Amino acid sequence: MSIDEIIQSRRSITSFKPDAVPTEEIIDLLEVAKWAPNHKMTEPWRFLLYTGEGTETFIQAFINSQPAPGGEVSDGVKRKADHFRSIPVHLVVVMPEDPRQKTWDEDHAAVSAMIQNFQLAAWARDIGMIWRSNDWIYNPTFRESIGVEPGEKIVATLMLGYIKDVPKPKKRTDIKEKLTIIDKYSE
Ligand SMILES: Cc1cc2nc3c(=O)[nH]c(=O)nc-3n(C[C@H](O)[C@H](O)[C@H](O)COP(=O)(O)O)c2cc1C
């Protein structure tokens, strides 16, 4: 696949084969993804990788962060947790929250570029994922349970595995509708 084909064919994946993804493969992909542009070479990312039995740590953190009326885990949360159990790998991407807005913005942009590198490199190896930014990533219980420190931001939870089904592409707007071309200078 050409790079254009990889970019255009990639979809967010929620349907995975049960096969484990070797940790070495994920490390390999992160080694590729880290070549993202990042201003001042801050390399503003760190990762928590949940795989094998370790995925239950992630799932329990999710369960603990959810409302439990009367101390009972709701059916909706149980269903979601079961769905998460069917996903081979959970990867949490964390960045520092620099108090300077400029650095924060640059770091967030760099982490986003790195995540897209990771998605594309994985896609070329038949590994799919969904980038999730659900409410619980801001939940203190979830953050503490997985060891995210104060002053750090969870940018994404990536749920990944070998691709089972690829959804249809979602329509994109013709880029000309988003483009202003300035090719003359007028005072
Ligand atoms: C910052 C960010 C956060 C996202 N969060 C979620 C999410 O919480 N849940 C979800 O289902 N998809 C999430 N997505 C995936 C988008 O919904 C998806 O990329 C979009 O629908 C286009 O589909 P495609 O990736 O298959 O082209 C997120 C994507 C980005 C870039």
The ligand as an SDF file (V2000), in Angstrom:
LIG
                    3D

 31 33  0  0  0  0  0  0  0  0999 V2000
   -9.3370   12.9800   19.5550 C   0  0  0  0  0  0  0  0  0  0  0  0
  -10.2320   11.8560   19.1190 C   0  0  0  0  0  0  0  0  0  0  0  0
  -11.0840   11.2890   20.0320 C   0  0  0  0  0  0  0  0  0  0  0  0
  -11.9360   10.2410   19.6610 C   0  0  0  0  0  0  0  0  0  0  0  0
  -12.7540    9.6900   20.6080 N   0  0  0  0  0  0  0  0  0  0  0  0
  -13.6070    8.7130   20.2680 C   0  0  0  0  0  0  0  0  0  0  0  0
  -14.4670    8.1320   21.2470 C   0  0  0  0  0  0  0  0  0  0  0  0
  -14.4240    8.4770   22.4330 O   0  0  0  0  0  0  0  0  0  0  0  0
  -15.3120    7.1660   20.8530 N   0  0  0  0  0  0  0  0  0  0  0  0
  -15.3550    6.7520   19.5500 C   0  0  0  0  0  0  0  0  0  0  0  0
  -16.1850    5.8870   19.2330 O   0  0  0  0  0  0  0  0  0  0  0  0
  -14.5350    7.2590   18.5930 N   0  0  0  0  0  0  0  0  0  0  0  0
  -13.6660    8.2250   18.9240 C   0  0  0  0  0  0  0  0  0  0  0  0
  -12.7940    8.7420   17.9840 N   0  0  0  0  0  0  0  0  0  0  0  0
  -12.7730    8.1790   16.6110 C   0  0  0  0  0  0  0  0  0  0  0  0
  -13.6030    9.0370   15.6660 C   0  0  0  0  0  0  0  0  0  0  0  0
  -14.9690    8.9410   16.0240 O   0  0  0  0  0  0  0  0  0  0  0  0
  -13.3670    8.5390   14.2240 C   0  0  0  0  0  0  0  0  0  0  0  0
  -12.0360    8.7980   13.8630 O   0  0  0  0  0  0  0  0  0  0  0  0
  -14.3100    9.2340   13.2300 C   0  0  0  0  0  0  0  0  0  0  0  0
  -15.6310    8.8400   13.4300 O   0  0  0  0  0  0  0  0  0  0  0  0
  -13.9330    8.9240   11.7840 C   0  0  0  0  0  0  0  0  0  0  0  0
  -13.9410    7.5400   11.5550 O   0  0  0  0  0  0  0  0  0  0  0  0
  -12.6460    6.8110   10.9350 P   0  0  0  0  0  0  0  0  0  0  0  0
  -11.5330    6.9810   11.9200 O   0  0  0  0  0  0  0  0  0  0  0  0
  -13.0780    5.3670   10.7730 O   0  0  0  0  0  0  0  0  0  0  0  0
  -12.3680    7.4450    9.6120 O   0  0  0  0  0  0  0  0  0  0  0  0
  -11.9290    9.7630   18.3170 C   0  0  0  0  0  0  0  0  0  0  0  0
  -11.0460   10.3380   17.3910 C   0  0  0  0  0  0  0  0  0  0  0  0
  -10.2080   11.3650   17.7800 C   0  0  0  0  0  0  0  0  0  0  0  0
   -9.2460   11.9680   16.7750 C   0  0  0  0  0  0  0  0  0  0  0  0
  1  2  1  0
  2  3  1  0
  2 30  2  0
  3  4  2  0
  4  5  1  0
  4 28  1  0
  5  6  2  0
  6  7  1  0
  6 13  1  0
  7  8  2  0
  7  9  1  0
  9 10  1  0
 10 11  2  0
 10 12  1  0
 12 13  2  0
 13 14  1  0
 14 15  1  0
 14 28  1  0
 15 16  1  0
 16 17  1  0
 16 18  1  0
 18 19  1  0
 18 20  1  0
 20 21  1  0
 20 22  1  0
 22 23  1  0
 23 24  1  0
 24 25  2  0
 24 26  1  0
 24 27  1  0
 28 29  2  0
 29 30  1  0
 30 31  1  0
M  END
$$$$
